[in-house]
Amino acid sequence: MLAVTAASPGATTDKEQLAVLGAGSWGTALAIHLAQSGHAVRLWARNPDHVAAMQSDRTNAGYLPDIRLPDGLQVTDSLEAALTGITTLILAVPSHALEPTLDDIKPLLADERLDLIWACKGFAGAKLLHEIVYSRFNDSCVPAVLSGPNFAAELARGLPTATTIASTSLAPAQRICAVFHHGNLRAYASDDVTGVQLGGALKNIYAIATGVSDGLGFGANTRAALITRGMAEITRLALPMGSKIETLSGLSGMGDLVLTCTDDQSRNRRYGLALGQGKTPDDALAGIGQVVEGARAVVSALELAQIHGVELPIATQVHALIYEGRSPHEAVAQILARAPVSEI
């Protein structure tokens, strides 16, 4: 078992009181990193049995079994205990659980003003997640989103990692970056909340497509084309929604897309691999055993594409594979049959 050691010089000196809600792999990795950075951290999970096992074994056996939880990291199933006296709140629940989680915590934070960071990637219907956060905590928190090319296990093991934290302006983003920026995690500030979210949500769709291609036995040429044209589709939708091109070419855009499309640590890529190898969407999902955000995100992406009048050919075929019974070979044929167009 890997015991995560305290990070080297450069640690933040101001100790924060933080809560991380969501004890999946990503929430646990963030909690480990923050605790090793010298902060007082509480990690919340909804399932009491899950919490009891983590308290007893000091590991999260279902998600990061080889990583020991730092001694100073508290684990609880009580929202009230997790939130009492905190200065920073990190939401690492799946995107579809963000809205009910915000409803659960709102009465407990009525008189608090704190930094509220969501580290989940996805949509709420045709809405971006910041719209859900703002609707509940319009003036009572400093909102920010954390996104980038980040696999949980690598962060938890202390491997060099970079991420982006975006808020409504650079000043709060930079201040929040200082909480995370420690040891082997380098945090970059942004004021492009929309772009950072869209990059993180949409890349999962193209990771599924790339997985399908590799599952079919196609080669590096196809993979490179899908990643590149996937980035074109992300840009085509994100720019009219207010994103900055610099964000889309950065860590939370191209960086996250490349990561998720090329490494089998990605659930979305593995889901696509299973589809390409002939499994049904239900069987492929059962084999992953965790949330596959891209399968949800593609529904929202196509709804947003219709609203903004843009075409997403690859995303359209991913949707057809998952929800319309189209076979992988038929989806490929549909893409190849499209009339030639200019690359831009």
C-alpha positions in Angstrom: 0.0 0.0 0.0 1.3 3.4 -0.9 1.6 5.8 2.0 1.4 9.3 0.7 4.1 11.4 2.3 4.0 15.1 3.1 4.8 17.3 0.2 8.0 19.2 0.0 8.8 22.9 0.6 6.4 25.4 -1.0 3.5 24.3 1.2 0.9 26.8 2.0 1.3 28.3 5.5 -2.2 29.4 6.1 -4.2 26.4 7.2 -7.7 26.2 5.8 -10.7 24.3 7.1 -12.0 22.4 4.1 -14.8 19.9 3.3 -14.8 17.6 0.3 -18.2 16.2 -0.5 -18.1 13.0 -2.5 -15.8 10.1 -1.6 -15.3 8.6 -5.1 -11.9 8.4 -6.6 -11.6 12.1 -7.4 -13.0 13.5 -4.2 -10.8 11.2 -2.2 -7.7 12.2 -4.2 -8.4 15.8 -3.7 -9.0 15.3 0.1 -5.7 13.4 0.3 -3.8 16.1 -1.5 -5.3 18.9 0.5 -4.6 17.1 3.8 -1.0 16.5 2.8 -0.8 20.2 2.0 -1.4 21.0 5.6 -5.1 21.8 5.6 -7.7 20.5 8.0 -9.9 18.4 5.7 -13.1 16.5 6.2 -14.2 14.0 3.5 -18.0 13.3 3.4 -19.7 10.2 1.9 -23.4 9.5 2.0 -23.1 5.8 2.7 -22.4 5.1 6.4 -20.9 1.6 5.7 -18.5 3.2 3.2 -17.5 5.8 5.8 -17.0 3.2 8.6 -14.8 1.1 6.3 -12.6 4.2 5.5 -12.4 5.1 9.1 -11.4 1.6 10.1 -9.0 0.7 7.2 -7.8 4.2 6.4 -8.2 3.5 2.7 -11.0 3.9 0.2 -11.0 0.3 -0.9 -13.6 0.7 -3.7 -11.8 3.6 -5.5 -8.2 4.0 -4.4 -7.4 0.8 -2.6 -3.6 1.2 -2.6 -3.5 4.7 -1.2 -3.5 5.2 2.6 -5.6 8.1 3.9 -3.5 10.7 5.8 -3.9 10.6 9.6 -5.3 14.1 9.7 -8.0 13.5 7.1 -11.4 13.1 8.8 -14.1 11.0 7.2 -17.8 11.4 8.0 -21.3 10.7 6.8 -22.7 13.7 8.6 -23.2 16.8 6.4 -23.5 19.0 9.4 -20.2 17.7 10.9 -18.5 18.1 7.5 -19.6 21.7 7.0 -19.2 23.2 10.5 -16.7 26.0 10.5 -15.3 25.5 7.1 -13.8 28.2 4.8 -13.7 26.2 1.6 -16.1 23.6 0.2 -15.2 21.2 -2.6 -18.1 19.4 -4.4 -16.8 16.2 -6.0 -20.1 14.4 -6.5 -21.1 13.2 -10.0 -22.6 16.1 -12.1 -26.1 14.7 -11.9 -25.9 14.7 -8.1 -24.7 18.3 -7.8 -28.2 19.9 -7.7 -29.6 17.7 -5.0 -26.4 18.0 -3.0 -26.6 21.8 -3.2 -30.2 21.6 -1.9 -29.1 19.4 1.0 -26.3 21.8 2.1 -28.0 25.1 1.5 -29.8 25.1 4.9 -26.6 24.3 6.6 -24.7 27.2 5.0 -27.3 29.9 5.2 -25.2 32.3 7.2 -21.8 31.3 5.7 -19.8 33.0 3.0 -17.1 30.6 1.7 -15.3 29.5 -1.4 -17.5 26.9 -3.2 -15.6 24.8 -5.8 -17.2 22.1 -7.9 -14.8 19.5 -9.3 -17.4 17.6 -11.3 -17.6 17.6 -15.1 -20.9 17.6 -16.9 -24.3 19.3 -17.4 -27.6 19.8 -15.7 -29.9 19.2 -18.7 -28.9 22.0 -21.1 -27.4 24.1 -18.3 -23.8 24.4 -17.2 -23.1 23.6 -13.6 -22.3 27.2 -12.6 -25.9 28.1 -13.4 -27.1 25.5 -10.8 -24.6 26.8 -8.2 -25.5 30.5 -8.8 -29.2 29.8 -8.5 -28.7 28.5 -5.0 -25.8 30.6 -3.7 -26.0 33.8 -5.7 -24.4 36.1 -3.1 -23.4 33.7 -0.3 -20.3 32.1 -1.8 -17.3 32.7 -4.0 -17.9 30.2 -6.8 -15.1 28.4 -8.7 -14.7 25.3 -10.9 -11.7 23.0 -10.9 -11.0 21.1 -14.1 -8.1 19.7 -16.1 -6.2 16.6 -17.2 -6.4 15.0 -13.8 -6.6 11.2 -13.1 -7.4 10.7 -9.4 -5.0 7.9 -8.7 -2.0 9.8 -10.1 -2.8 12.9 -8.0 -3.3 10.7 -4.9 0.1 9.1 -5.5 1.7 12.5 -5.6 2.6 12.4 -9.3 3.1 15.8 -11.0 -0.3 17.2 -12.1 -1.6 20.5 -13.4 -5.1 21.8 -13.2 -7.2 24.9 -13.8 -9.3 26.8 -11.3 -11.7 29.3 -12.8 -13.9 31.9 -11.0 -15.8 35.0 -12.0 -12.6 37.0 -12.0 -8.9 36.3 -11.7 -8.5 37.6 -8.1 -10.6 34.9 -6.4 -9.4 32.2 -8.8 -5.8 33.1 -7.8 -6.6 33.0 -4.1 -8.3 29.6 -4.4 -5.4 28.3 -6.5 -3.1 29.0 -3.5 -5.1 26.5 -1.5 -4.5 23.7 -4.0 -1.1 24.7 -5.4 1.3 22.6 -3.4 3.8 19.9 -3.8 3.3 18.1 -7.1 0.0 19.9 -8.0 0.4 23.1 -10.0 -2.8 25.1 -10.2 -3.5 27.8 -12.9 -6.1 30.6 -12.5 -8.7 31.5 -15.1 -11.7 33.8 -15.3 -13.3 31.7 -18.1 -15.9 29.7 -16.1 -17.8 28.7 -19.2 -14.9 27.6 -21.2 -13.3 25.5 -18.4 -16.6 23.8 -17.8 -17.4 23.0 -21.4 -13.9 21.6 -22.0 -14.3 19.3 -19.1 -17.8 18.2 -19.9 -17.6 17.7 -23.7 -14.2 15.9 -23.8 -15.9 12.8 -22.3 -18.0 12.4 -25.4 -15.0 12.2 -27.7 -13.2 9.9 -25.3 -16.1 7.5 -25.9 -15.7 7.9 -29.7 -12.0 7.3 -29.5 -12.6 4.2 -27.4 -15.0 2.9 -29.9 -12.5 3.4 -32.7 -9.8 1.5 -30.7 -12.3 -1.2 -29.8 -12.9 -1.7 -33.5 -9.2 -2.1 -34.1 -8.7 1.1 -36.0 -5.2 2.6 -35.8 -3.4 5.7 -34.7 -4.5 7.7 -37.8 -8.1 7.3 -36.7 -7.4 8.1 -33.1 -5.6 11.3 -34.0 -8.3 12.4 -36.4 -11.0 11.8 -33.8 -9.1 13.8 -31.1 -8.5 16.7 -33.5 -12.0 16.8 -35.0 -13.4 16.3 -31.5 -11.5 19.5 -30.5 -13.1 21.2 -33.5 -16.6 20.2 -32.4 -15.9 21.4 -28.8 -14.7 24.7 -30.1 -17.6 25.1 -32.5 -20.0 24.8 -29.6 -18.0 26.5 -26.9 -17.2 29.8 -28.7 -20.8 30.9 -29.3 -21.5 30.1 -25.6 -18.9 32.6 -24.5 -15.7 30.5 -24.1 -12.2 31.8 -24.8 -10.1 30.1 -27.5 -7.1 30.2 -25.1 -9.1 28.2 -22.6 -10.0 25.6 -25.1 -6.4 25.1 -26.2 -5.3 24.9 -22.6 -5.3 22.4 -19.7 -9.1 22.2 -19.3 -9.6 22.0 -23.1 -7.1 20.2 -25.3 -5.2 18.9 -22.3 -8.1 17.1 -20.8 -9.3 15.9 -24.2 -5.9 14.3 -25.0 -5.7 12.7 -21.5 -9.2 11.2 -21.6 -9.0 9.9 -25.2 -5.6 8.2 -24.9 -5.4 6.5 -21.5 -7.4 3.6 -20.2 -7.7 5.1 -16.7 -10.6 7.0 -18.4 -14.0 5.4 -17.7 -15.4 7.1 -20.8 -12.6 5.7 -23.0 -13.1 2.2 -21.5 -16.8 2.5 -22.1 -16.2 3.2 -25.8 -13.7 0.4 -26.0 -16.5 -2.0 -24.8 -19.0 -0.6 -27.3 -16.4 -1.0 -30.1 -15.8 -4.6 -29.0 -19.5 -5.4 -29.4 -21.0 -5.0 -26.0 -24.4 -3.3 -25.6 -24.5 0.1 -23.9 -26.0 -1.4 -20.8 -23.5 -4.2 -20.6 -20.6 -1.8 -21.2 -21.9 0.5 -18.4 -22.2 -2.5 -16.0 -18.6 -3.4 -16.8 -17.4 0.0 -15.8 -19.3 0.0 -12.5 -19.1 3.8 -12.1 -20.7 6.8 -13.7 -19.8 7.4 -17.4 -20.3 11.1 -17.7 -20.0 11.2 -21.4 -23.1 9.1 -21.9 -25.1 11.8 -20.1 -23.2 14.7 -21.6 -23.9 13.8 -25.2 -27.6 14.4 -24.7 -27.0 17.9 -23.3 -24.4 18.7 -25.9 -26.7 17.9 -28.8 -29.5 20.0 -27.2 -27.1 22.9 -26.8 -25.9 22.4 -30.4 -29.4 22.8 -31.6 -29.9 25.9 -29.5 -26.8 27.5 -30.9 -27.2 26.2 -34.5 -24.1 24.2 -34.8 -23.4 20.6 -36.0 -21.5 18.0 -34.0 -21.2 15.0 -36.3 -19.1 12.8 -34.0 -21.2 13.5 -30.9 -24.3 12.7 -33.0 -22.9 9.3 -33.8 -22.0 8.7 -30.1 -25.6 9.5 -29.2 -26.9 7.1 -31.9 -24.6 4.3 -30.6 -25.8 4.7 -27.0 -29.5 5.6 -27.4 -30.6 4.7 -31.0 -29.3 1.2 -31.5 -26.8 2.1 -34.2 -23.8 -0.3 -34.5 -20.3 1.0 -34.3 -19.6 0.1 -37.9 -22.8 2.0 -39.0 -21.7 5.0 -37.0 -18.3 5.0 -38.7 -19.9 4.7 -42.1 -22.2 7.7 -41.3 -19.1 9.9 -40.5 -17.2 8.8 -43.6 -20.1 9.4 -45.9 -20.3 13.1 -45.0 -19.5 15.4 -47.8 -16.0 16.9 -47.7 -15.7 20.3 -46.1 -13.0 22.8 -45.2 -11.1 22.0 -42.1 -11.9 25.3 -40.3 
